[in-house]
Amino acid sequence: MYNLNEKICNLQPYTHSSGGYKVRLDANESAFELPCNMLEDITSIVKNIDFNRYPDPTANKLCKAFAKFYDIDYTLVTAGNGSDELISVILSAFLMKNDKLVVCEKDFSMYNFYANIFEIECITFDKKIDLNIDIDNLIKCVNENNAKAVIFSNPCNPTSKTMSKDDIVKLINNVNALVILDEAYMDFWNETLLAEIQKYDNLIILRTASKAVGLASLRLGFAVACEKISNAIKSVKSPYNVNTISQEIGTYIYQNKKYLLDLKNYIVNLRQTLYNSIKEIESKYPNKIEVIEGTSNFIFIKTPYSKCIYDYLLDNDISIRYMGDYIRITAGKSEENEILINHLKSYLFKI
Ligand SMILES: *Cc1c(COP(=O)(O)O)cnc(C)c1O
């Protein structure tokens, strides 16, 4: 009999709500479809693709459009099939089996997931009670464990907490390890280190088109690093990792700077309105929910009723993310947020 090895024998395939619910506030995607005129442009772009040919392995046009949008040097950019793929490629190649990786708790769950598959040893660094990171302790943790890398998201998914540029620079300068900085939500905030990427020889910044850029379906992620590291990432990724359709559409979207900035501002406003509404509910029921100030496109809430709230909302066709003592709610369209707020209110009133 063939036995699966111990690192994979208990794994189950990743699933998500797959559009089964009317109001989907569980995956931090953008709630907004592309406007009609852009869809028309995209249709003609797709018609001109050479479907019989392999994609450009360097995703040159896409990396140029991305780099121009963020005003950085395109040669330092590597495109991936979602930043998820890049996390996987980087962890598998830059660390050896049994090397140590520092991962913060709470943070994005995929870091541990890939590390386990690559037989990397994860060292868990606990955040403070208020969910912030004590940077001096994190530096100590990396150094005392002789870790080869540290990975974290800023702003953080799921906590929505942020770290300052100064703190992160302090970390980069005081560890003898690779710093993998996941800026998946940095479009919604303003402490990016993208502009300073060339200064550091131990930093990789990850960005994605799945959140503020609104292209989760295309699977587009980016790694930005100094020349030496970029060259290594480009050398270890699989050659045709980003398909031509995604390259072409991604290029077109990143060239529409005004559209992207407007979309981002619109989402930030919706998140702020959602936050204010939930904060108001909190003031009525301070023992039932505790809201954390949002900095991204979602709201993180501590509540002893997390599971009941989650189940109640699902019964009412609204999906959010259940996370133990917490729930995470993505800011949706205005009417979706209203439906959510109304159900949340009526449920908290009942219990
Ligand atoms: C959503 C998310 C990603 C994944 O982005 P993809 O490009 O869609 O793979 C990476 N990091 C964090 C923190 C995220 O929340």
The ligand as an SDF file (V2000), in Angstrom:
LIG
                    3D

 15 15  0  0  0  0  0  0  0  0999 V2000
   -4.4340   38.0900   -0.7140 C   0  0  0  0  0  0  0  0  0  0  0  0
   -3.0740   38.0330   -0.1650 C   0  0  0  0  0  0  0  0  0  0  0  0
   -2.0120   37.5280   -0.9140 C   0  0  0  0  0  0  0  0  0  0  0  0
   -2.2300   36.7240   -2.1580 C   0  0  0  0  0  0  0  0  0  0  0  0
   -2.3100   37.4350   -3.2550 O   0  0  0  0  0  0  0  0  0  0  0  0
   -2.3930   36.7070   -4.6750 P   0  0  0  0  0  0  0  0  0  0  0  0
   -1.5820   37.6120   -5.5270 O   0  0  0  0  0  0  0  0  0  0  0  0
   -3.8380   36.6790   -5.0210 O   0  0  0  0  0  0  0  0  0  0  0  0
   -1.8030   35.3340   -4.5710 O   0  0  0  0  0  0  0  0  0  0  0  0
   -0.7320   37.6020   -0.4070 C   0  0  0  0  0  0  0  0  0  0  0  0
   -0.5130   38.1090    0.8240 N   0  0  0  0  0  0  0  0  0  0  0  0
   -1.5130   38.5580    1.5930 C   0  0  0  0  0  0  0  0  0  0  0  0
   -1.1950   39.0980    2.9380 C   0  0  0  0  0  0  0  0  0  0  0  0
   -2.8240   38.5260    1.1320 C   0  0  0  0  0  0  0  0  0  0  0  0
   -3.8190   38.9210    1.9280 O   0  0  0  0  0  0  0  0  0  0  0  0
  1  2  1  0
  2  3  1  0
  2 14  2  0
  3  4  1  0
  3 10  2  0
  4  5  1  0
  5  6  1  0
  6  7  2  0
  6  8  1  0
  6  9  1  0
 10 11  1  0
 11 12  2  0
 12 13  1  0
 12 14  1  0
 14 15  1  0
M  END
$$$$
